[in-house]
Amino acid sequence: MKNTINALSRTLVAATFLLTVSFGAFANNNTDKTTQRAREAVENAAPDDWYTLAKAAEKCIAKKVNLKEAAEWLNKSLAIHESAFNLKVKGDYYVHNLLPKKALEYYSKSIRVGKLEDPSYMDAETQDKILALVRQLG
């Protein structure tokens, strides 16, 4: 009886391990595509191409993959040129990391920079994100 229980326990542990590895491999295949494409875009971009860096970061943030590298790309993008787009992506990054005050700061800055670059600038999506964060924060 004891041998049967030990054998069943080993089988259960092995099966659990295999399922974990299988699901992990499946998830990594999806994330690897996004990460791979983003890395390729960044590698092929010009050194001063702030937009490609921000776009690659945006894709990773949206898919919730490769966030550390996405943050590095985003910081580099912002160091090259602050635009309404990359500031908004930085806000999205902070929302993902549960930092609503920082997100609000970057979304607001995104709107300000957009208006400075073009007085007729409108970004309803970012305005909606600001409103949602203001409501959340109270």
Steps between C-alpha positions, in 0.01 A plus 500: 500500500779741597683425171181568304453837672864593436468400136179702464663799669799487263266469202293795618811714554634406155165573333473836675854587393431407138179704492678799648780476246252453214288799596811710556637408160167586337490839669862570410432431134245782496720743690805410299334619178424842643840529665680375190320744269556789739870420533538473123334839454727658760812338354413627151413852616726800463675610821274808528175321411302574814172391340607141425628462856170626640294288261694185595447582868129562439455157342676323788302693760172421323588128496648515853828345388866604513415791727850565629641546151190694395564745785860542382386569143244747626752685715739519205219625277413773750867600530516549123174693468197548723182470296133459581528139382791376708376687808163327463674162470692579820163566665379160377814343647423651839137388485621146434732525800218625725644849543197718418647830622805459275272395213288811551813714497615358165156506338461865598846582369408319177201729449709812581777403256245417231338842541838674490592323176156561345240730661219297338634173644231272641542160662167378635647161596760656728243741641278202585795330671563815706136518602497132602813548712362815665186307592709209626719723714199691636 
